[in-house]
Amino acid sequence: MVSAVLDRIEEGTAVLLLDGSGRLNCPVDVLPAGCRPGMWLLVQLEDGKVVGAELDPHKTAETGARIRSKMDELRRRGRVLP
């Protein structure tokens, strides 16, 4: 299994960014129900194609917490953020 984040969905195709480097496209129907951009997945590959995926809630939560912390730090420094 490979760790990847769902970057976006374009015309029925999911764009996954692999942990480290690389990018994969796969059909949306391979993704678990409720999957949204920014969520981390554990992806099963066969011959370079995604054949299965499951949510990685721990890594998704960890990444979200790290981003919120950085945004809070920027706000404390007086940066204007959305």
N, C-alpha and C positions, 0 to 999 in steps of 0.2 A: 504494500500500500504506500502511496505517495501523498504527501501533504500538499494541498493546493487551496487557494482562495478563489471564490467566485468573483470575478471582476465585473462582468456585465453579461446581459443577455441581448443578443441581436438577432432578430428574425428567426426565432426558434433555435438558435445556437448559443450555447453557454461558452463563455470565454473564461478559462481557468488559468490562473498564474501559479506556476509551481513554486513551492518553497525553495528558495535558492535562485533558480533561474529557469527560464523556459515558459512556454505558453502552450496550452492545449485547447482545442475546440471540441465540443461534444454536443450531442442532442440534448435538449432540455429534459426530455423524458428519462434520462439516465440519472438525473439529480434527485435527491430525496425531496419529498413533499415539504413545502414551506421554505425551501432554500431561497435566500435573497443575496444580492451582491454584498460583499464584505464578510460573508460567512466562510469559515474554514471547513474543508472537507478532507476525508481520507479517501483517496481515489484508487480504484483497482484498474490496472492497465493490462492489456493483452495486445501484443504486436503494436504498441504505441497508441492504442485506442482505449478510451475510457469505456469499461464494461460494467462498472459499478461504482457507487459512491455512498458514503455515509457522513453525516454531520460530525464535526469535531467541536462540540460545545465548549470544551475547556479552552482550546486555542482561540476560538472566537471571542469568548469572554475575556481572556487574557489580553488579546490584541485591543479590544474595545476599551478596557481599563487603561492600557498604556496610552492610547490616543486621547482619552478624556483627560488624563493627567497632564499630557503635553499641552492640550488646549487650555486647561486651567492655568498652567504656568504662563502661557502667553498672555492670557487675560490679566493675570496679576502684574505683568510687566507693562500693561497699558496698551497692548496691541488691540486694534479693533478687528474682531472676528465675527463671522456670520452666526 
